């Protein structure tokens, strides 16, 4: 159960090797007694991630998870952490891809759409059923400010996040009154493995800052946050810029 | 209302508002309880009273929740005992008893609790040093066991089940009724003595010296006071007033029953109103408004026992995130823990609106019953994530001193500390395995703490 101060006992990290997921796991593990289900592809990255969370004090169960194998998701999520409630489920997987390849190379475009949109829809449906049945719990969905107004410079990625964002906002509405809730997180530029080598955008943040904002939002019952918070104002401005002007902006 | 079947799950919260989950609420009659237990699914069932438990003992996420059974009281027997249904509130019971010149021997800070809930939490009041807790006042308990059999349990005929049920958080069976002892009173008024004391040592010394002279005793502590005035308090004590102490209007109606709340907090404000400046101002005013010493003041039952009952839904003032109550008990010689807790609260400037210190008499044999001889301190805090490290430190100090925290108020304890706080926890778990192998009785509290 999540306690009165917002501390979960069992956390599921889908895409558990991402920097943000790990920072979140570490943040919750500061309180002793955390059980983490680390769902990711098997391999050295997952082993290292599990080791990191164990040394932070958590008990870790490793589970094989392939985002694009959507047919396997229902049974997988049903069987996870048998005998335990999932207090928080974090949908943290995604790919950034190469912006120009992503709209010109058929395979790359389809793969990006599958990982960033189809797979989150697939696990979202399964998680919602499970959390609704247990009468409580939070799904944390990592969207992006890139999905709020899709830009020419990374529109394949942005469009996939826009779709995912819309799905999870709607899922949160659908789950209202069931005891389960959804938190949609829209980070700006985060310094991680995924963005390594790219020039940081203004208002960039670290994975730790994202984790802090998310743990606070889970505790306070928010359903949508921007990280950093100032992004909310920026994006609400950008959303209303006319297209003719928008395309000339250096973003 | 008969049980028409579920309307579908609804979100329920504890009184503190900081924990919530969805369960399916049923409105049963006593005859439905066994059937409901038989039909409980994998998430089980828990009985709920009037929802005054601060934390999660009356929540059952994804399972069934039984609303209180209809009120049923009486008649009053010649020996002063009375048979009541578990859903009867202490408010209704007091209104039944007072005109007959009787009163409940133990009442917590609100009358809006049910008898079933009071037993399951083994609640205490300002009379613990003389009267013990609720479970000490019970002649017999009617229980429907998880397998559906009804049983009337007394401390004499089935001590094990009785003392597992008193304070057992509703997990040994569904309590459907009880026979309670009552005490004679001449009036509905309290003859009170109020004393303002400048620091913690003075408060502790005064309570040790003379608590036993009064039926009721409680100290309100100003948690904003620091340094040499740390722990300064208003000590309020009383006894039931006799008829010859009344005059004027009170003499005309000496057994006047308490009424319903006069004011209501109509909605949850978007932000909590219990903020540091507000609390600071309140504490300052409350302390200085109290007299240095005033004796012989007559107060009504509501004024003396249940001041917050005058404001319906006062818990809403804490805003959407709610609040947590922290109540500890430590042995009498470990008053250093009380001091340490007060020091940390005042140093870290956490706003606490109502901090209350009492001196418990000996505890009863209840396996998970909270009271035990010593000091009990209760504090409330607006729920915030950054409270966790401080409250975790308190837990460690309390355990090291041989004390415990109160499960009826808890919503955040780390489960691994529980066996040290409640030495009979292993027996309790073993009994549940025996009585309820399928776990038909479950609650969020039981899940969170692996009861």
Interface residues (C-beta under 8 A of the other chain):
Chain A: X1 X2 X3 X4 X5 X6 X7 X9 X31 X32 X33 X85 X133 X134 X135 X136 X177 X178 X179 X180 X215 X216 X219 X220 X221
Chain B: X9 X10 X11 X14 X16 X18 X19 X20 X21 X22 X23 X43 X55 X56 X60 X61 X62 X63 X320 X321 X322 X324 X383 X384 X385 X387 X388 X391 X392 X411 X412 X414 X415 X416 X444 X447 X448
